[in-house]
Amino acid sequence: MKALLNILLPILLAVHAAASTKRPNILFIFADDIGYEALGCYGGLDFETPRLDRMAAEGIRFDRAYTHPACTPSRVSLHTGLYATRHQRYSILPVHLGTKAIIDFREKPTFAQQIRANGYHTATTGKWQLATIEYHPDHIRESGFDSWCIWQIWHDGEKTDRHWDATLNHDGGIRDDIADRFGPDVIADYVIDEMRIATEAGKPFLIVHNELLPHWPVVDTPDDRALDREPSLVNFIHYMDKLVGRLLDAVEELGIRDNTYVLFMGDNGTWPPDFENPRFGQSGEGPHTRHTTEGRVDGGKPELNDAGCHVPLIAWGPPAIAEGSENDELIDIVDLFPTFMELTGTEMPESLAIDGRSIVPQLHGEPGIHRPWTHNAYVERFGGETLFDGNFRLFRASGRLIDARNLPEEKEAEPDDPEATAAKAVLRAVFDKLTPDGPRPPVPFEPVGE
């Protein structure tokens, strides 16, 4: 027996060492139009999100994560790690109108390109509002993804559907076997298949899952049809929550949770489209009002305010993530680029200058690089560019300063408030440096005096 143990022990130790050094997988779930206040774990009262709440309870919840208030600027900042000032994409790319314009990721490198070159299997899904695939069929592959199952928004000269009878482009061909299926279900199946295929092949994966829900138009979900009930945003968000649960369950069933980082994030704030729902728009509140344990959240997509830019960010998976932990540091969407690079052990090219700072230490409950502000931007008529330091929001063009010290309440800062005056001076100095060719990390902008 002792002789057998002497033989087996080195083998077991080698297997354990190999497992412990195995490169981790990443599944990034990027939901379409959902602010922080829609989730119960953030104090939301209007919607039911039991699986996301459980995900937060089993992982880490970032309480102050920020994006731009509309999809295209947020997605370009995600993929490139650049503030909108750098990439200059302030408006929505009108793929739904068949534009031939394109976000050229050959000029602005993506994290997927780098991670794929590092030996990862890469895949993406859902909303790809970065090029009209009918005119640029190789765009997704050029952007760094080996495989995809995306909603082809424009096809044969018309805008298409994403829900029922969805037009889904799977690796270059339009799916013809899903006419009776719900599009978000199809792409969830695709994600599970991609995780299984990569796992069975012994290859690490990076999957950017652009969840189609809960963006309008609000239609009936499979649950609505089964229960013979009217569609609503409440039901839409609940169904999205169920789909997140399916993916988390699949990670468990594949036996890869200890080596798979799953992150859930919204691309911008909530835009309640079901204005007739009696839970919204009553008592003079207006359709953009939601309710939380901290008070009313007024506004949302596409507004440059907390409701438009403040999104959920939850991470779940390996034991290195402290169960039930919270983090209240400011997080900008550009921080995901270096985070994914660090998690996958992918070296940042010297020629690549980005604006993000990795939050891997924070994922593991350790101190990270301090972020003194986030940058949020949209077209000029909605305000152009803002900097938010956690207490005040400064608009670049107008010089308007918003007091956000008592969120979700926001108000104009008092001109004779010394704290507001000091914050405005600091943020204005940052704007002076924040130019298309200005300094970037590892020389971050810090408040004056630090």
MARSEDREN-376775 format. One record per atom (N, C-alpha, C): x, y, z; residue in one letter. Coordinates in steps of 0.02 Angstrom, whole numbers, plus 50000, padded with zeros to 5 digits. Example, Ala and Ser with C-alpha at 12.3 -4.5 7.8 and 13.67 -1.06 7.14 Angstrom:
<atoms>
506604971650390a
506154977550390a
506604983550390a
506424988850354s
506844994750357s
506455000250394s
</atoms>
This chain:
<atoms>
500424993950000m
500005000050000m
500435006350000m
500965006150042k
501405011850046k
501755013049979k
501955007549947a
502275008049882a
501805011249831a
501155009349835l
500665012149788l
500585019649800l
500565021649865l
500505028749880l
501105032649856l
501695029549861n
502295032949837n
502265034149762n
501925029649727i
501845030449654i
501325035649638i
500745035349674l
500175039549658l
500265046749681l
500615047649738l
500665054449766l
500975059449718l
501535058049686p
501805062949638p
501335064449581p
500955059349560i
500475060349505i
499915065049528i
499655063749588l
499115067949614l
499345075149625l
499955075949650l
500225082549660l
500315086249594l
500525082549542a
500625085649477a
499955087749447a
499445083549456v
498775085249431v
498515091449467v
498615091649534h
498385097449572h
498745103849550h
499405103249540a
499785109049518a
499565111449450a
499425106749405a
499195108649338a
498525112149341a
498075109549385a
497415112649391a
497465119649420a
497925120449469s
497975126949502s
498285132349457s
498665130149406t
498975134949361t
498605135549295t
498055131949288k
497665132149227k
497385139149215k
497435141549154r
497195148249140r
496435148649146r
496185153849179p
495465154149192p
495065156049130p
494435153949131n
493955155949080n
493625162449102n
493345166149053i
492955172149067i
492305171849028i
491755172749063l
491095173849032l
490855180649055l
490805185249007f
490585192149022f
489885192948994f
489395194049038i
488695195049018i
488555202549018i
488435205248959f
488345212548951f
487615213748931f
487205215448981a
486485216148969a
486325222948938a
485795223048898d
485625228848857d
485085233048891d
485275238848917d
484825243748948d
484585241549017d
485045241249065i
484825239749133i
485285243349183i
484985247849222g
485355251449272g
485385247649337g
485795250049383y
485905246549446y
485265245649485y
484805250649480e
484205250649523e
483695245349504e
483805241849448a
483335236649427a
483445230149465a
484005229449500l
484165223249534l
484005223749609l
483725218449635g
483555218349706g
484155219049750g
484725216149730c
485335216449772c
485615223549776c
485385228049733y
485575235149738y
485035239349771y
484545236049800g
484005239649833g
483415241049789g
483405238249728g
482845239349682g
482195236249707g
481645239749696l
480995237549721l
480485235949666l
480645237449603d
480155236849550d
480185230249512d
480735226549518f
480835220549477f
481055214649519f
480975208649491e
481185202549526e
481805199749491e
482355199449528t
482995196949500t
483315191949548t
482975186449563p
483245181849614p
483915178749597p
484035177149532r
484665173849516r
485245178749518r
485135184849495l
485665189949501l
485795191749573l
485265191949614d
485365193349685d
485775187749717d
485625181549698r
486015175849724r
486725176049698r
486825177949635m
487495178649607m
487905183549648m
487595189149667a
487945194049708a
488085191349778a
487615187549806a
487705184749873a
488275179549873a
488395176449816e
488925171349812e
489575174149783e
489565180449763g
490155183449732g
490295190349760g
490475194949716i
490615201849736i
490175206649696i
489905211549730r
489485216749699r
489875223249701r
489955226249642f
490265232849637f
489705238049637f
489705242349687d
489145246949698d
489175253249656d
489775254849628r
489825261149591r
490185260049524r
489865256249480a
490125255049413a
489755259549364a
490135262449316y
489845267449271y
490045266149198y
489565267749154t
489665267249082t
489435273749050t
489425273948984h
489095279348949h
488345277848949h
487915282748935p
487195281648940p
486865278848876p
487265276348829a
486995273348768a
487475267948744a
487215263548701c
487555257248687c
488215257848649c
488225261448593t
488835261448552t
489435264448589t
489375270448620p
489955272948657p
490195268048711p
489725264948747s
489915260248799s
490285254248771s
490035251648715r
490345245648687r
491025247048657r
491115252948628v
491775254648601v
492265255548659v
492055258848713s
492495259548771s
492665252748802s
492165248248804l
492295241548829l
492835238048790l
492755237748724h
493205233748682h
493905236848676h
493945243548680t
494585246748669t
494935249148733t
494565249548788g
494855252148849g
494985259648847g
494635263148802l
494755270348792l
494145274448812l
494265280248843y
493725284948854y
493455287448787y
492835289848788a
492545292248725a
492945298048695a
493265301948738t
493695307348712t
494235304548666t
494465298548681r
494985295348640r
494705292248576r
494165288348584h
493915284748525h
493425288848484h
493165294348512q
492755299148474q
492095296348450q
491855291148482r
491195288548464r
490705290648518r
490345296148506y
489885298948554y
489165296948541y
489015294748481s
488325293248462s
488245285948443s
487625284048434i
487465277148415i
487625276148341i
487965270748326l
488075268948256l
487425266148227l
487125269348177p
486445267548155p
486425261248111p
486635255648142v
486615249248106v
485905247448087v
485415249548129h
484715248148115h
484465251548051h
484865256348026l
484695259747963l
485135257347905l
485545252347918g
485965249647865g
486575253747849g
486845257347898t
487435261347884t
488025257047862t
488445259847820k
489055256447800k
489655258747842k
489515263247890a
490035265447936a
490225259547981a
490825260148012i
491095254448049i
491525256948106i
491535253348161i
492025254448214i
492625250148195i
493165253248174d
493735249548147d
494205247548204d
494155241248224f
494575238848279f
495275236748255f
495405237648191r
496105236748169r
496515242948190r
496175248648195e
496505254848217e
496495255548292e
495975252848324k
495905253248396k
495865246048422k
496435243148441p
496445236048459p
495985234248517p
495745228048518t
495285225648569t
495625220648614t
495325219648673f
495595214548718f
495505207548689f
494965206448650a
494855199848620a
495405198048570a
495635202848533q
496185201548486q
496805199148524q
496955202348580q
497555200648618q
497465193748652q
496885192648680i
496765186448717i
496725180448670i
496425181348611r
496425176048561r
497135174148541r
497565179248531a
498255177848513a
498635174248569a
498355174548629n
498665171148687n
498405164048695n
498045161448645g
497835154548647g
497135153148671g
496745158348682y
496055157448705y
495575156348647y
495055152348660h
494485152048614h
494045158048630h
493865162048581t
493475168048592t
492815167648554t
492285169948586a
491625169848554a
491215175748580a
490715177848540t
490285183248561t
489575182048535t
489105185648564t
488395184448548t
488015191048545t
487375190248527g
486875195448539g
486955201748499g
486955207348534k
486925213948501k
487625216048480k
487735216648415w
488375218848388w
488255225248348w
488165230748384q
487995237048351q
488625241048336q
489115237748305l
489765240748292l
489945240748218l
489535237248179a
489615237148106a
489005233448078a
488805235348018t
488265231747984t
488575225547951t
488415219747979i
488745213547958i
488605211847885i
488035214147859e
487885212847789e
488415216047743e
488705221647765y
489215225047725y
489925223447749y
489985221247810h
490645219847839h
490635212947871h
490585207647831p
490495200847859p
491075198347900p
491675201147893d
492245198847931d
492385203147992d
491955207848007h
492095212648061h
492175209248129h
491745204448144i
491775201248210i
492425197248217i
492615193648165r
493235189848168r
493835194548174r
493825200048136e
494365204848140e
494405208148209e
493835208348244s
493815211448310s
494075206848365s
494215200648347g
494535196148396g
494145189948415g
493605188348379f
493185182748399f
493205177148347f
493325171048372d
493345165148328d
492645163148304d
492165164048348s
491485161748334s
490985166948361s
490375166648333w
489865171348356w
489175168748339w
488695171148377c
487985170248362c
487665176948380c
487615181348331i
487405188248345i
486755189848308i
486405194648336w
485815197348303w
486055201748245w
485905199548183q
486085203648125q
485525208748116q
485655214848139i
485145220048145i
484865222148078i
485275221848025w
485075224047958w
485195218247910w
484665216347872h
484725210647826h
484255211647767h
484525210847707d
484125211547646d
483755218247642d
484105223547664g
483825230247658g
483305232147710g
483235228247764e
482745229847815e
483025228447885e
482745232047934k
482905230448004k
482565223948023k
482895220048064t
482635213448081t
482415213248154t
482155207548174d
481925206448243d
482445202548282d
482435203548348r
482915200148392r
482575195048438r
481915195448443h
481565191248492h
481265184948458h
480655185448436w
480355179948399w
480535180548325w
480645174848293d
480865174648223d
481485179148214d
481955178148259a
482555182348261a
483015180848202a
483355186048178t
483855185248125t
484535184848159t
484775178648168l
485405177448203l
485925174948154l
486485178348153n
487055176448111n
487525172148153n
487595165848132h
488015161048168h
488615159448125h
489185162448143d
489815161248107d
489765162548032d
489365167648014g
489325169747945g
488705167747908g
488295163447937g
487665161447904g
487065162947947g
486495164447916i
485885165947952i
485545159447974i
485395158948038r
485065152848064r
484375152148034r
484225146148009d
483575144847978d
483185139548017d
483415138248079d
483105132848118d
482795135448183d
482665141948187i
482455144848251i
481825149148244i
481445148048192a
480875152448179a
480375152648237a
480305147148273d
479815146748327d
480135147648396d
480755149848397r
481095150448461r
481215157748479r
481315159048544f
481455165648571f
482195166948564f
482375172548529g
483075173848514g
483535173648574g
483365176848631p
483805176448690p
483925169248714p
483425164848705d
483535157848723d
484055154548678d
484025156248614v
484485153248565v
485205155248581v
485315161648596i
486005163648609i
486255161148677i
485795160048724a
485995156848788a
486235149748775a
485865146148732d
486075139348713d
486765139448680d
486865144448638y
487515145048603y
488075145948653y
487975150248703v
488495151348754v
488655144948790v
488145141148809i
488255134848844i
488635129948800i
488455129648736d
488805125148689d
489545127248682d
489665133748677e
490355136048670e
490775134448732e
490485135248790m
490845133548851m
490995126048853m
490515121948834r
490615114748835r
491145112648784r
491095115348723i
491575113448670i
492285115248690i
492375121348716a
493045123448737a
493295119248795a
492865117748843t
493065113748901t
493275106748880t
492885103648836e
493045096848813e
493695096848773e
493845102348740a
494455102848700a
495055104748744a
494935106148808g
495475108048853g
495755114948838g
495335119348812k
495565126048792k
495195131248834k
495555136248860p
495205141548898p
494785145848850p
494255148748878f
493825152748835f
493705159748862f
493575164348816l
493335171048830l
492685171848790l
492135172748825i
491485173748791i
491195180348813i
491065184748764v
490715191048777v
489995190048754v
489565189148803h
488865187648790h
488455194048794h
488295196848736n
487905203048733n
487165201248738n
486925200648799e
486235198848811e
485755203748777e
485255201148742l
484795205448704l
484275208848748l
484155206148806l
483655208948852l
483995213748901l
483605218648929p
482885219848920p
482725225748874p
483135227048823h
483025232548776h
482335231848744h
482005237648734w
481365237648699w
481465235348627w
480955233248590p
480255233148610p
480105227448659p
479695228948708v
479485223848755v
478965219348722v
479125212948716v
478665208148686v
478555202548737v
478115198048719d
477985192448765d
478575187648765d
478755185448824t
479275180348832t
478955173448829t
479345168148825p
479055161448830p
478645160448893p
478845163448949d
478465162849010d
477795166549004d
477795172348971d
477165175948961d
476675171648921d
476935168348869r
476495164248827r
476235158248867r
476665155348907a
476465149448946a
475935151248998a
475995157349026l
475535159449079l
474965163849053l
474955164948987d
474435168948955d
474365175848989d
474915179448993r
474915185949025r
475205191148977r
475065197348992e
475305202848950e
476055204048961e
476415205848908p
477125207348916p
477225213848955p
477785214348990s
477965220349027s
478715220549038s
478965226249055l
479675226749071l
479845222549133l
479375222249180v
479475218149239v
479595210849219v
479185208349174n
479265201349151n
479895200549109n
480055205649070f
480655205449028f
481285204649071f
481335208849123i
481925208649166i
481945202049205i
481375199649226h
481365193249262h
481595187549216h
481405187849152y
481615182549107y
482365182949094y
482625189049087m
483355189849081m
483705186849141m
483435188049200d
483725185249262d
483735177649259d
483205174649233k
483185167349226k
483735164749179k
483845168449125l
484365166449077l
485055166849109l
485175171949150v
485815172249186v
485875166149230v
485335164349263g
485345158349305g
485515152049265g
485255151449205r
485415145649162r
486165145249149r
486475150949136l
487185151049120l
487595149249182l
487405151949240l
487765150149301l
487695142749317l
487095140049306d
486985132949317d
487415128749270d
487475131049207a
487875127449159a
488615127349179a
488865132949206v
489555133149230v
489655128049285v
489185127549330e
489215122549383e
489205115449355e
488735114249309e
488655107549281e
489255105249241e
489595109949209l
490195108249171l
490805107149217l
490715108649281g
491255107549329g
491825112549323g
491665118749299i
492195123549286i
492135129949327i
491695129849378r
491595136049416r
492235138549448r
492635133949476d
493245136049512d
493755139349466d
493645138749401n
494125141549354n
493795146149302n
493195148649319t
492825152849272t
492565159049306t
492795164749283y
492545171149307y
491935173149266y
491375173849299v
490765176149266v
490615183249291v
490565187949245l
490405194849263l
489765196949228l
489335200349265f
488715203049237f
488745210649243f
488575214149188m
488585221449187m
488055224049140m
487785229949155g
487335233349109g
487735237949063g
487485239049002d
487855243348955d
487685250748964d
487115252248995n
486915259149012n
486295258649056n
486035264449075g
485465264449121g
484825261649090g
484335260749133t
483685257949113t
483275263049073t
482945260649022w
482465264648985w
481795261048985w
481355262349034p
480725258649037p
480305259948975p
480225255148932p
479835256248871p
479095255148878p
478885251348931d
478165249848936d
477825255348976d
477735261048942f
477485266948976f
476765266049002f
476405261248976e
475715260248999e
475685256049062e
476245253049082n
476245248849142n
476075253149202n
475575251249241p
475365255449298p
475905256149351p
476445252149347r
476975252849397r
477445258549380r
477345261549322f
477765267149302f
477325272849278f
477555278949288g
477215284749259g
476605287149297g
476505284649358q
475925286749396q
476105292449444q
475595295749468s
475675301149517s
476145306649493s
476155307549427g
476575312749399g
477325311249400g
477505305049414e
478205303349420e
478545302949352e
478185301049301g
478495300449235g
478755293449223g
478855291649160p
479025284749143p
479735282749161p
480165287549178h
480855285749193h
480975285249268h
480475284249307t
480555283649380t
480545276349400t
481055274349440r
481055267849473r
481145269049548r
481055263849586h
481035264549659h
481535259849691h
481905262549740t
482395258649777t
482315259949852t
482675256049891t
482655256949963t
482955263649984t
483345266749938e
483655273149952e
483255279049924e
482705277549888g
482305282849860g
482175281949786g
481855286849755r
481675286649684r
482285287749640r
482315283949586v
482825284949534v
482485288049474v
482625294349460d
482305297949405d
482795298649348d
482565297149288g
482985297549229g
483215290649207g
483695290549161g
483935284149135g
484245285149067g
484315279749030k
484565280248962k
484145285348925k
484425289848886p
485125291048869p
485395297248905p
485205298348968e
485375304549003e
486055303949038e
486425309449037l
487075309749070l
486965311649144l
486685306849180n
486585307549252n
486715300749284n
486605300249349d
486735293949382d
486285288449355d
485655290049342a
485185285049318a
485375282449248a
485695286749208g
485875284749140g
486525280849136g
486975281849185c
487655279149181c
487835274049234c
487465273749288h
487625269449345h
487315262449333h
487745257449327v
487515250749307v
487735245549357v
487405239749356p
487625234249399p
488255231049372p
488685228849417l
489275224849400l
489375219749455l
489295213449437i
489355207849484i
489845202849457i
490275200149499a
490745194849479a
490635188749523a
490705182849492w
490535176549525w
490985171049497w
491115166049536g
491485160349510g
491985157349557g
492635158749546p
493165155349583p
493175156949657p
493485152649698p
493535153849770p
493905160249787p
494315162749740a
494685168949753a
494225174949761a
493605174449736i
493115179749746i
492775178549813i
492845183349858a
492555182549925a
491795182449922a
491495177249949e
490775176349946e
490415181949983e
489925184949948g
489515190049979g
489865196549993g
490395197949956s
490775204049967s
490505209849925s
490685215949945e
490475222049911e
491075226549902e
491045230749850n
491575235549838n
491255242149817n
491455247649850d
491135254049835d
491605258849800d
492145256349770e
492585260649731e
492275262349663e
492465267949635l
492235269649568l
492555264949517l
492135262349472i
492365257949418i
492105260949353i
492545261649304d
492355264049238d
492365258149190d
491945258349139i
491905252749093i
492575251349059i
493005256449052v
493655255349020v
494095250749063v
493915249749126d
494315245549170d
494255238149155d
493745236249115l
493665229149100l
494215226649054l
494455230749007f
494975228648960f
495595226048998f
495915230049041p
496505227449076p
496345221849125p
495735221749151t
495525216449197t
495535209749161t
495225209449101f
495215203249063f
495925201249042f
496335206049025m
497025204649006m
497395201449064m
497325204349123e
497685201749182e
497435194849202e
496775193849202l
496495187349221l
496745181849176l
496815183249112t
497025178149063t
497775177649055t
498145181749093g
498875181549086g
499115183949019g
498745188648989t
498925191248923t
499325197648931t
499905197848902e
500345203548909e
500085209548869e
500105215348899m
499885221448864m
500455223748818m
500325224248754p
500855226648708p
501085233648727p
501735234948720e
502005241548738e
501695247048695e
501485245248635s
501205250348589s
500475252048606s
500185248348653l
499475249148667l
499375253348730l
499135259448721a
499005264048778a
498255264448789a
498015262248847i
497305262348862i
497185266648924i
496545267848938d
496355272048994d
496135268149056d
496035261649049g
495775257649105g
496315255649155g
496075253849215r
496505251149268r
496205244449289r
496605239249292s
496345232549310s
496025232549379s
495455229049385i
495135228249450i
495215221149475i
495705217449450v
495835210649475v
495955210649551v
496355215349578p
496435215349651p
495775215949687p
495345220449663q
494695221449696q
494265215149690q
494295211649633l
493925205449626l
494105200549681l
494735200749702h
494995196149752h
495015199149822h
494665204849832g
494615207749897g
495225211449920g
495645213649874e
496265217049891e
496245224249864e
496665228749891p
496675235549865p
496925235749793p
496635240149754g
496835240849684g
497045248049670g
497135249649607i
497315256449587i
496715261049599i
496825266449633h
496285271149649h
496045274649586h
495385274749577r
495085278449522r
494715284549551r
494975290649537p
494665296649567p
494035299049532p
493905296649471w
493315298849434w
493165294049377w
492555294449352t
492365290749291t
492195295749237t
492265293549175h
492115297849117h
491495295149082h
491005299349071n
490385297249038n
490225302248983n
489975299748926a
489875304148869a
489305301748825a
488995306548792y
488495305148741y
488465311448697y
488035311548647v
488015317048599v
487895323648634v
488095329048602e
488115335648633e
487435337848660e
486895336248625r
486245338548648r
486035335348713r
486365329848733f
486245326748798f
486785328748848f
487245333048829g
487735335548877g
488455334648857g
488595330348808g
489275329548784g
489695324948828g
490085327748874e
490525323848916e
490455326048989e
490505321349034t
490515322949106t
491065319049140t
491285321649196l
491715318149243l
491335317549309l
491365311649339f
491005310449402f
491505307949454f
491565311449510d
492055309549560d
491755305849620d
491125303749613g
490785300349667g
490345304949708g
490465311449703n
490065316449738n
489785321849693n
490175323649642f
489965328949597f
490085326749524f
489645329249480r
489705327849409r
489775334549372r
490335335149333l
490465341249296l
490375340049222l
489985344549189f
489885344349117f
490435348549084f
490775345549035r
491355348849005r
491165355348969r
490685355048924a
490535360848881a
490205366548919a
489725364848961s
489325370048994s
489615372249061s
490035368149092g
490295369749158g
489785368449213g
489225365449196r
488705363849245r
488965358649296r
488825359849359l
489055355249412l
488445352549449l
488405345949453i
487855342549486i
488095339749553i
487695341049604d
487835338449671d
487515331549677d
487935326449684a
487695319549688a
487905316349754a
487955320349806r
488175317749870r
487635313749906r
487015314349883n
486475310749916n
486075306649866n
486435302649826l
486095298549776l
485585293849809l
485015292549774p
484885294249704p
484655301449690p
484615305649740e
484445312749728e
485035316249695e
484885320249644e
485385324449612e
485095331449604e
485525336449612k
485295343349606k
485875347749584k
485715353749562e
486235358549544e
486645360349605e
487295360449597a
487735362249653a
487655369649671a
487685371149734e
487635378149757e
488295381749741e
488265387649711p
488875391149691p
489315393249749p
489025393849809d
489415396049867d
489615390149913d
489525383949889d
489715378049927d
490465376849916d
490875377549968p
491605376849959p
491815369949934p
491465364649955e
491635357949932e
491495357249858e
490935360149835a
490765359949764a
491265364049724a
491455369749749t
491935374049714t
492605370549706t
492825367049759a
493465363449755a
493425357649706a
492855354049707a
492775348449661a
492775350849589a
492445356349576k
492415358949508k
493105360849482k
493515363649525a
494195365549504a
494605359349486a
494535354249527v
494915348049514v
494685344849448v
494035344249439l
493775340949380l
493915345049317l
493895351649323r
494055355849265r
494785354949245r
495235354149294a
495935352949279a
496025346149244a
495625341349263v
495655334749230v
495425335449157v
494875339049147f
494635340049078f
495175343449035f
495555347949064d
496085351249026d
496595346249000d
496715340949038k
497195335749017k
496875330348974k
496215329448982l
495875323948948l
495725325948876l
496195324548832t
496145325948761t
496275319548722t
496125319448658p
496245313348619p
496955310648625p
497445314848633d
498145312648637d
498455314048705d
498055315148756g
498315316848822g
498605310848859g
498855311948920p
499175306548958p
498695301048978p
498945294948981r
498545289149001r
498925285149053r
498575280549087p
498935276249134p
499505272749098p
500075271149133p
500125270949206p
500255277649240p
500125283149207v
500155289749239v
499445292349244v
499065289849294p
498355291749298p
498275298949321p
497695301849305f
497545308449331f
497325307649404f
497625311249448e
497425311049518e
497185318049538e
496745318449588p
496535325049610p
497125329249633p
497055335849629v
497575340349650v
497735339149723v
498385338849739g
498605337949808g
498765330849826g
498565325849783e
498715318949799e
499385316849770e
</atoms>
